[in-house]
Amino acid sequence: MANEPGRGDSISPSGTTVAFTAKLSVSDSYPCHSGVLKFANVLINEGGGYSPDTGLFTCSVDGLYHFTVHVSVYGRGQCAIFKNGEKVVSLYHTSLPDKCSQVASMSSLVKLSKKDEVWVNIWGPGRNDIFATDDNDTVFAGVRLG
């Protein structure tokens, strides 16, 4: 049976699936602004909570959620997962002097109520060296655990 517990499906205990994965588009690489980082290429958006236009995930079902961010960085990258304007977790990454490309990651469990908002925020002076190419993905993902 497709929705039997323990069968590897992502259905939450209440039967409501909420999950998304979105990738940074190549044209949004090396952002020079502070604020929300928009992940325009949506791979999955079960429950419709993630908006590629705003970069915000808006909770429609109360519960415990897991959010993950993987960023490709060539130089300096600074970002954080925010909930309702408050920093949950953050990362600061800088490459070694040889400026090789690396991946930095962060994740957190977050308790959400309906209409709470979660997003990736970037900051710092000038350019942020977070990027995407056809071969390197920078992604933001979230899933309701229950």
N, C-alpha and C positions, 0 to 999 in steps of 0.2 A: 504494500500500500504506500503511495507516494508521500503522505504526510504523517506516517507513523514516527513517533519519537525514536531517536537513535538510528535513523536510517540515513543520516548525512545531509538532511535537508536543512534549510535555514529558516524554517517556520518557527516563530516565537511561540511560547506556551499559549498565548491567547489566540493564536492562529493568524496574527497580523504580521506580515513580513514588511520590514522597513530596512532598506539597504541601498547604498549607492557607492559607485566608484566613478571618479571623474579625473581626467588627465589635463595637465597644462598644455595649451596649444603652443606650437613652435613660435607663433607670432607674439605670444605673451611672455617669451623668455627674457631674462635680464630686466625685470621691471625696475623702473626708476621712481616709483611712487611708494608711499607708506599707506597702509590700510589693507583692505580685503584683497586677497589674491584669488582671482577667478579662474576656476578650472573649467574650461569651455567644452571639452570633449567628454561627454557623458557616456560611459560604457553601460551602466545599469543604474536605474533609479526606481527601485521598487517602493511604492508608496508615494512617489512624486515629491519627496521632501527637499531634494537638492535643486537649487536654481543656478544654472550656468550663467544667467544674466547678472545675478547679484553676487554669486559665490557663496551664498548662505544656505545652510541646511536648516529648515524649520521643522521642528518636531510636531508630528500629528498624533502620536501615540506615546503616552507616558511610559517610561521604562529605563532600563540600564542599557547604555549604548557604548560601543567601542569605536573610537576614531583613530585613524592612522594616517600619517603623512610621510611620504618618501620623496625627498627632493634631490635632484641631480644638481651639484654645485661645482662651479669652476671659479674658485676665488672665495668670496665671502657670501654666506647665506644666513639670514636671520629671519625666523618666523616662529609663530606660536599658534596653538589651537585656542580659540576664544569661545566662551559661552556667555551670551548676553552681555558682552562688553568687558568681561573679566578674563584674564589669562588663566588657562588651565595648566598647560605645559608649554615649554618653549625650547628652541634649539638655536645655538649659534655655532656655525661651522666656518672654518677658514682652512683653505688648502695649504699644504706645505709650500715652501718657496718655489718648487718646481712647477707649481700651478697645475697639478694633475686633476682631472675630473673625478669626483667622488660622490657617493650617495650618503645622505644623512637622513635619519628617520626619528620619528617620535610617535608615541601613541598614548592613549589614556582611556580609562573607563569613566563615563560621565553619566550621572543620573539626570534625566531630563523630564520635564513636564510639557504638556501640550503648549505650543507656541514659543518654547525656548528656541534660541538660535545659536548655531555653532558655525564657525568659519575659521579659515587660516588667515592670519594677519601677518603682514611683513612690515619691517621698519628699518631704519638706519639711514645714514647720509648717502645720497647719490644712488648709484645702481646696486641692486641686489643681484648676486651672481647665480641665481636659481634659473635653471633652463630646462628645455625639452628639445629633443631632436626626434627624428624618425626611429632612432635606435635607443634613446634614453628617455625614460618616462619619469615625470614628476606627477605624483598622484595624491589625491585626497579621497579617503574612503571611510564609510561609517556603516554600522549595522546594529540593529536593535537586538539585544540578547534576551531580553525578557522584562 
